[in-house]
Amino acid sequence: MEDLTPEQAKERIEKLKELINEYRYYRHVLNKELVPIEVEDALKKELFELEQKFPQFITPDSPTQRIGGAPLKEFKKVRHEIPMLSFNDAFSLEELEAWDERNKKLLPENIKYEYFAELKIDGLAIKLVYEDGILTLGSTRGDGYLGEDVTQNIKTIEAIPLKLLPIEKIIENMKSEGLREEIIKNFINGYPKKIEVRGEVFMHKKDFEKLNEERQKRGEPTFANPRNAASGSLRQLDPKITAERKLDSFAYDLVTNLGQKTHEEEHIILKCLGFKTNPHTKKCKNLKEVDEFRNYWEKHREELSFEIDGIVVQINENEIFERLGVVGKAPRGAIAYKFSPKQATTIVEDIIVQVGRTGILTPVAVLKPVEVGGVTVTRASLHNEDEIKKLDVKIGDTVIVARAGDVIPQIIGVVKELRTGKEKDFEFPKKCPICGSDVIKEGAYYRCTNKNCFALQREKIYHFVSKPAFDIVGLGPKIIDKLLEYNLIQDAADLFNLKVGMLRKLPGFDILSEKNILKSIESRKKITLPRLIYSLGILHVGEENAKLLAQFFSKFDQIKKPIDLWNLANKFKPQQYQVIPGFGEKIAKSIYEWFQNERNRIFLQKLTDYGVEIIEEKPKLAKETILKGKVFCFTGELDKYTRSEAQKLVEELGGEAVDSISSRVNYLVVGKNPGSKLEKAKKYPHIKIIDEKEFESLIEEAKRQIS
């Protein structure tokens, strides 16, 4: 480097900038890694050293200028020539239809248009201005008319280009995307003088959690949510702090007229220019498709690495969108179709105690009905006495209830300011509320001492008939409760001894309903060993451990009847179970003790006497594939599949899918924004770490083998 002339240094600097920008584009926009990040860092280091020696060649678009400059005293105000509008909200299909009807009344009769739906990122809206292809301004939305100049901080976000892609690359991208000549001609003679883009800055959930952990260690107040964290990070006067926060960004709106006729075209153009755009969008022909898009993402939102609170629906045709104009601070042609709230407040009307299948007493808050996450919530688990003390929740309190995805509702806080003094403390009962037996405390939990407690039997039967176990369709808790109440069954095995005429006398039953239930029970007399083991409700043995235990037993003998399982299991000592991957002393002891209980022997004998048989799982393939015997684990977000879809695909093609890293795993499939599994997998030399493209290749090869 010391021998370079200024001309040579300039040439080298330009090549380095071009290469680093290309790597950034592929990594952040196309989600492809051309070189390891260490290589990119080494090139940045070389560029920095060259620029220090030849400062006359430092330009604003250089990758080294992402972090620089002294902390600001304050942010300058920026006036938006075109206001940055917000959206009105809709929370139901009826409200969405009403929005559409209002628009149609303002438009010529029988006018046709489509809709464009995209995820509503829970972040901070920004404006980006590029002059001759170089970023010159980045600002916040502010009140929609006046924002703040946060250019220094915007530059620290790798997803935002400091310079648009080279003209040749932009034209190449546009042609490959099939964009019209009217758009492409804007770039024939170089960059347009000025391009204004709008987008969202946000923080990924894992980075948010890490930030809060670090702040907690330092004794600093934590952020309430990723949106607040992103907003606070972007508005730091010192850009170095912003850079440490690892913000991300999506571009979603092209303000400058480049000939685009639809909002869909704007997304395509933005990607062609080098911006990172959200891949989860959809052009919809009607509101039914919009509603389906919204409902899908409400169900799958937890699979994303970032927070969303709904979708944005916009009339796709720009001419119609503009014709509708603005009402207040919101465009008529777009609306935020929100998800049901994930948090709400309500009143604790009572606290009751439920007894689970293992005898644990669980306090449950009886709530004044409230809608949270699309579901009317009337109860929420309080877990144990320690949780009640931690929350300081009392009967009569106003509480904050949260629900994420399909997770059971939880009380996450108490609004103590609304207390009246009439609230009552809750005390754990000294006797089991079901059978009246003594209750003992084990750690943080209370347990009923009566192993024959009616509540335990009832919960065990609920578990026995559940989908991962015997999967007896139509046999829900209400019917099971009636069967127990009328003494038609004493345990789950008695279900297989129910006869014609026994059910039709129960309230709500007739000949047809009895026939359907008995037929459903009869159809489940044949079961695989993993399902049988899971159905037994052995402490610490869930679905995955049941599969591992079944594989262990199958190595020693063929199990055809439930009682065979008892006879085989009684040959083993606790320590012998610890050879099973992931089985420690606690799990081994629990399994051993279950098979030492005489009541459980009687139960398995009854299942055998009533005709339950153990069958081998039917092979799903005509012949073996390259996935047979291979164990897959997944981390991060895949583009083509949801996590459950990918796991199901592996299993259908002869492989096995697990949720955690262990020595059994052969492949870790890594998507966008991977979690801690990636680091754990690196500790096992035999685990092959692959991306989604490599995973698809394996899937296609496996499919070819059975076609």
N, C-alpha and C positions, 0 to 999 in steps of 0.2 A: 504494500500500500504506500510505503514511503517513497517509492520510485515513480509513482504515477504523476503525470503532468496534469494540470487543471483540465485539459481537454479529455484526457483518459479518465480522470476522476468523474467528470460530468457524465461521460458515457456509461461508466460503471454504476453510478448512482441511479441513472434513469432505468437501466436494466434491472437493478435490484428492486426499485420501486414497482416496476411493472410485474416482476415475478412475485413479489410479496403480495401485491394486490390481487394477482391471479389466485394465489393460494388462499387468500381470505375469501374470495368470491366462491371458490369451490367448497371451502369448509363451511361457511355460514349460509350461503344462498343455495347451493346444490347439495349440501350435506354430504360431500365427498372429500376425503382426505388424500390429496395428491402426494404429500410428504408428511412424515411425522412432525408434530408441533415443535420438536427440538431443532429440526432443520430450519423451520421458519424463523425460530428465535435466533438461530445463529446468523441467518441472513440479515435480520433486523439489527443485530449487534454490529455486523460489518457496515451496514448502511449508516448507523449512528456514528461510528468512528470516522467514516469517510466525510460525513457532513460536519463533524467537529473540526476536521482538518481543512475542509473546504466549505466554510459556512455560506459563501456566496451562492451555493447551489441548493440551499435549504428552501423548500417550497411548502405552502400550506397543505398540499395534498400528500406530503410524505408520510408514510406509516409511523415515522419517529415523532410526528407532531400530534399523535393522539393524546399523549400526556405531556403537558408542558405549560409554561407560563406561571406566574405568581398567582396566589389566591386573590380573588376579587374582593373588593370592599362591599359591593352590591351588584345586583343584576340590572342591566339597562332594560328599559321598557321597549317592546317591539309592537308596532301597530300592524294588525293584519289587514292587508288591502281587501282580501276576501275573507269575511268572518269565518272563524272556526266554530261551526255550529255543534250543538249537542243533539241528542235524539229524544223524542218522546218514547214512552214505554208501553208495551203490551204484555200482559201476563197470561193470556188465554187465546185460543183460536178464535173465539167470539170477538175479542177486542181487536185481533189482527184483521178479521173480516170487516169489522166496522171501519178500521183505518182505510182499507181498500175501497169500501163503498164511498167514503168521503172523497177520496181521490177521483173516483169514477164520475162523481157528480160535477167535478170541475173540468172534466175532459170531454172532448167530442164523443158522441154516442158511438158505441161499438168499436172504440179504439182498442187495439190489441197490444199487449206488452207482456214481458216476462219479468222474473224476479231474480236477484242475485243475493245469495245468502252466504254469510261468512261469520266466523266465531267472533264474539264480542270479548276481546281481551280485557282483563281487569288490570289496566295499567294507566299510563299517563299519555295523553295525546300530545304530539309534537308536530312542528312545521319544519321542513328542510328546504333550503334554497340553494340551488347550484347555478353558478355563473360560469359559462364556458366549460361546463363539466366538472367544476371544482366546488366543493361545499364551502359556502361563505356565511351561512347563517343557520342556526338551529335554535328554535324557540319553543316555549311551552304554549298551551292554549290560553291560559289565564281565564279571563271572563268571556272569551270568544272574540273580542275586539282588540284587547291589549294583553300581550303576553310578556314573557321575560326572555332575554337573550342568554341562552345556556350553551352557546356554540362550543366553548372550551370543554364542557362536560359531554356534550353530544359526540365529540370527536373520540372520546375514550371508549365508545361502544363499537366493538369490532364488526357487528352486523351492519352498521351504517357505513357506506362507502365514503371516503374522503374525496374520491374522484370517481366519476362514472366509468364504466368499462370503456376500453378503446373503441373508437368509432367502428373499426372493422368488425370487432366482436359483436357490437350492438346490432349492426346490420345483419350479420350472420345469424344471430339469435332470432331477430325479427322474421327473417325469411324462413327459418326452420319452424317457427311458430305459426307461419302462414298469415302474418299481419299484412294489411293492405299497403299498397304502394304510397297512398296518401300519407301514411304514418312514417314509412321508411324514408321518404324523400326529405323529411326534416333533418336527417343526419347525413345526407349525401355530401354536404359541404362543411361538415364539422358539427360540433355541439350547438344546439340552440343557445341563444344568448342567455336565457334564464329559464330554469325549470323549477317549479315548486311542487314539492311532494309532501304528503301528510301520512303519519303513521302512529304507532304506539310503542312506548318504551315500557318494558315490564321486567320482572324478576322471576326466575324459575323457582319452583317450590323448594328444591334441595338447597339452592343458594340462599333463599330466605331463611330456612331452618338453620343453616350454618352461621349466617350473620347474627341471628338472634342468640345462638349458643355462645358466640364470641362476645356479644354485648353483655350477656348475662354473667359470663366469667369476669368481665371488667366492671361489673356492678352498674352498668348503664341500662336505661329503660329499653325494653324490647319493642319492636314494631308489632302492631296488631295484625297486619296481613301483608302479603307481598306487594299490593298496590301502594300502601303507605310507605313501604320500604323503598320501592322504586321512585316514588315521588320525592321522598326525602333525599335519596341518593342523587337524583338528577339536579336537585336544587342546592347542592353543596357549593360553597364559594371556592373550595379548594378542589380542583379537578382530580387530584391524586386520590382523594377519598372516593370520588365517583368511580374511578377506574378499579378500585379494590372491590367494589360491590358487584361486579360481574353482571351488568345489565344486558338485556337483549332487546331486539326491536323487530317489528314487522312494518313494512310500508303497505298502505291499503288504498291511498287516494292520490290521483294525479290531477293537480289543479290546473297546470298549464295545458292549453289546448294543442295537442299534437295530432289532431285528426281522429281521436278516439270517439266511437259512436256509442259504446256500451261500457258499463262499469267492469264487465268481464275483461274487455280489451285493456282497461287501465291496469288491471292486475298483471296481465301478460306483458304489457309494455314495461312496467316497473321491474319485473323479473329480468327482462331483456337488458335493462339499463344497469343491472347489477345489484338490485335491492333484494333483501330477504323478504319474501311474502309468505303468508300463512297458506300451507297446502290444503287446509280443510275448508274448502269453499264449494258452492254448488249453484249452478244456474237452474232455476226451478220454473217449470211451465205454469204451475198453479199454486195456490196457497196450501193445498194438501201436501205437495212435495216440500214446501217450506216448513210446514208443521212436522213432517216426518224427520226433516233435517234437524230441527230444534230438539225434538224428542229423543232422537238418537244421541245427540251430544249431551243432553241432560243426564242420560243413563251412563254415558261413557266418559264424562268430563274428568273423572278421577284418574283415567288412564293418561291424560295429558300431563306434561311436565310443568305447565303453567296454569294459572287460574283463569277461568272464564265465568261470566255470569249470565250468559245468554248468547243470542246471535243477533247480527244486524241484517235486516232485510231491506233491500233497496230496489226500486224499479230499475231494471237493467238498462233500458234505453235512455241515454243521457238527455236527448231532446225532450222526452216526456218528463223526466225528472226535473229539468230546468223549468219547464212550463208550469209545473205545479207550484214552484216558488217556496217561500218560507212563511211559517206562521210562528210568531214569537222568536225564539232562538233555535227553532228546529225546522229542518226541511220537511215539507209534506211528503216527499217521495221516498223517505226512508224511516224506519222505526226500529227500536231495539225490542226484540221479542225475548223477554227475560225468562230465566228459569224461576221456578218457585223458590222463595227465600230459603237459605240453608240455616238461618237462625231466626228465632222469634222469641217473644216474651209471653209468659203465661203464669197462672197461679198453681201452686202446689196445694191441691185440695186435701190430700191425705198421703201417708206413707205406709204401705203394706209390706208384708214379707212373703216371698215365694220360696218354696223348697224345691231344689233341683234334683236331678237323678242321682247325684253323688251325696245328697244330704245337706249340701250347702244352703244356708239361709241367705237370700238376696233381698235387700230392701229395694222397693220399687215405688217411685213417686207417681201418684195418681194426679194427673194434670187436667186443668180445664182445657177442653179440646182446642187445638191450635194447628194451623197448616204450616208444615216445615218441609222443604224439599219435595213438594208435590204430594205429601201424605198428611192426613189428619192424625196428629199425635195426641194420645190420651195418657200414655205411660212412658216413663223413662227409668232405666236402671240406675241405681245409686251405688251399685257394686258391693260395698262393705261399709263397716262402721268408720274406718279411717277416711273414706271418701266423703262421708257425711260431715265429719269433723273438719276436713280440709275445705269443703265448700261452705261450711257453716250454714247449711240449709235447714229450714224449719217448716213445719206444716203451716200453710198460709202465706209463705213467701212468694214474692214475684221473682221468677227465675228466667234465665236465658237458656233456651233449648236449642241445640245444634244437631244437624243431621247431614252427613256427607254421603252421597251416593245411596247405597242400600244399607248403610250401617245403622244399627239400632240407635234411636235418639238418646242423646246424653244431655244432662244438665251441666253447663260449663260455667255458670256464674249466678250469683244472687244479687238482685237490685236492692241492697240494704236500705237505700234512701227511702224506699216506699213502705218500710215496716211501720206498723201501727202500734206495736206492743202487744197485740193479741195473738201473735204467732206462737206456736208450741214446739218445744224440743221433741225429738223422736228418741225413744229408748228401745234397744233390742229386747225381744221377749226372752224370758228365761226358760220357757217351754216351747216346744215345736207347735206352731199354730195349726198344724194338720192333725198330728196324732197325740199331742200333749206330753211327749217324752221330754226328758232333760235335754238341754242344749249345752254344748261345750264349745269353748273358743279355741281355735287352732290358727295361730298367727293373726292375720287380719280378718279371718272368717269365723262365723258361727256355724256349727254343724249339728244336725239332729242325730242323737245317739241310737235311735231305733232303726236298724237295718231293714226292718219290714214296714217302715213308714209308708202309708198309702201314697203320699206325694212322690216318694222315690219311685214307686212302681209305675205311677202314672207317667212321670217324665221319662222313665226308661222305655215305656211303650211308645211314647211320642217319637223318641229317638229311633226305636226299632223299625218303625214303619216309614221313616223319612226317606227322601229320594236317594241319598248315597248308600242307604242300608237295603231293606227289603223293597222299598219303593212301592208300597201298596197304595195304588191310586184310589182316591175317594174316601180313604180312611183317615179323617182329620181328627183334631183334638176333641171336637164336640161329640163325635160318634164314640170315640174311645172313652170319654167321660161317662156317656150313657151306658156303655158296656160294663164299666166298672161299677157304676151306681146300681145297676140291676143284677150285679154279681154273675154276669155271663162269662166274664174272664177274671182270672186272678193275676195273670202275667201275660207277656207277649206271646208265649207259645200257645196259650189257649185260643188265640185267634184262629189257628189252623184246625181247631176242633169245633168251631161253630157249625151248626147244622141248619138245614132248612126248617123254617118255622120258629126259630129262636129270636130272630131280629124283628120280624114283622109286628110283634106285640109292643115294641118300643115306641115311644112318642115320636111321630114324624116319619115312621117307616110304613111301607106297604110291601106287597109281594114283589113289585118291580125293583124298588130300591134295595130290598134284601137280596134279590137275585144278583144285582150288579155288584154289591159289596162282596158277597160270597164268591162270585166269579173272579173278582179282582184279587182276593186273598188266595184262591186256588191257583191262579196263574203265577204266583210268586213262591211256589213251593220248591222251585229249583233256583239255586243261588250260587254265585261264585264265592270262593273262600275269602277273598279280601272283603267283600260286602258283608259276609256273615260275621267276620271278626269285628268289623266296624260297628255292626248292629248291636253287639254285646255291650257296648258302652263301657269298655275297660278304661279306667282312668289313664289319661295321657296318650291314648291310642286313637288318633284321628284317622282320616282317610289315607294319608300317605304312610303313616306308621302301620296301618292295617295291611297295606299292600306289601310292605317290607316284611312284616311278621308272617304273612301268608307265603311269601317266597322262602322264608327260613324254614317253615314247617314242611313245605313241599319237597325240600331236599332230602327229608328223612323217610317220608312215607306218603302214600296216596290217601287223601282224606275224602271219603265219599259220603259220610253221614256226620251230622253235628257231634254225635258222641265220640266219633273217631278223633275229633279235635281234642276233646278232653283227655282221652287215653294217651295221645301222643304228647300233649303239653305236660302231662304229669311225669314225663321222663326227664324233664329239664330242671336245672337249678337256676336261680336268678342270674348268676354270673355268666351262664351260657348265652343268655339273650343279649349280653353286652357286645357280642361279636357283630351284631347287626349295626350297620352304619347309622350313627346318630342316636343309638340307644344307650343311655347312661344308666347309672345305678337306680335312679328314681323310676324310670320307665320299666326297667327289668323287674324291679321289686313289685310294681303294680300288676304286671302281667302274671308273675308267679303267684301272687296272693289271690288273684281272681280265680286261677285254676286250682287253688287249694280249698275254695269255698264249696262245701257240699251242696248248697242251694243251687249253685251254678251248674254242678254236674246234673242235678235233677232237671234243671231247665233245658240243658242240651239233650238229655235223654227224652224229654217230652217232645222237643222239636223233631227228634228222630222218629219217635213213635207216631207222631201226627203226619209223617210222610215228607218232611223237608229233606231234600237231597242237595249235595254239593256237586256242582258241575264245573268243568274247566271253562274258562272264558273262551267264547267262540272266536276263532281267528277271523279278523276282519279282511284279511288279504288272501288273494288267490295263491300267492307265493311270497317268499321272503323278500325284503327290500334292504337297501344299505342302511336303513334306519333301525332295523331290528336289533334290539339289545342296547341301543344307544340312548343315553339320558341327556335331555336338553333342559337348559334353564334360560330364562329371558330377563333382560334388563333394559330399561329405556323404552322409548316410544317408537314403534314400527310404523312405517308409512302405509303398507298394504294390508296389515292385519291388526286386529285388536289382540291383546295378550291371550285371551281365552280362545280366539280363533286359531292362533298359531299353535297353542298347546294341543288343541283338538286335532289339528292337522297332523302333528307329530305322532299322536297316539293312533290315528287312523291308518298311518303308514308304517306301523310296527314299532315305533319308538316309545319313549316314556318322557313325560314332561313333569318337572318338579319346580317348586317355588323357591328353593334355597340352595345355596352352593354347598357341596360336600364332595368327598372323594369319589362318589358314585357318578358325578356329572362328567359327561364327555364333551359337550358343546355348550358354550355360553353365547347366545345370540344377542348382540349389542345394537340397540337402536339409538335414537337421539336422546341426549341428556341421560346417560346411564347412571344408575345408583351405586351403592356400596358393593354390590355383587361383583362388579368388574374388578375392584381391587382384591377382593377375596379370591376370585378365580385365578388371579395372577400368582397366587401362592401355591397353586397346584400345577406343576409342569405339564401334566397329561391333559389338562382341559384346553381344548382348542377354542380360541376366541374368534368368532366370525361376525361379519356384518349381515344386514338383511339380504343383500345381493347374494352372498355365499349361501345363506340359509335357503333362499329360493332355488338356487342351483341344486342343492341336496334334495329339496322337495320334488323338483321336476324330475330328477334322476330316479327317485323312488317311485314316482308315478309311472315313469316309462317302464320300470321293471314289472309293473302289474298290468300294464296295458296290453 
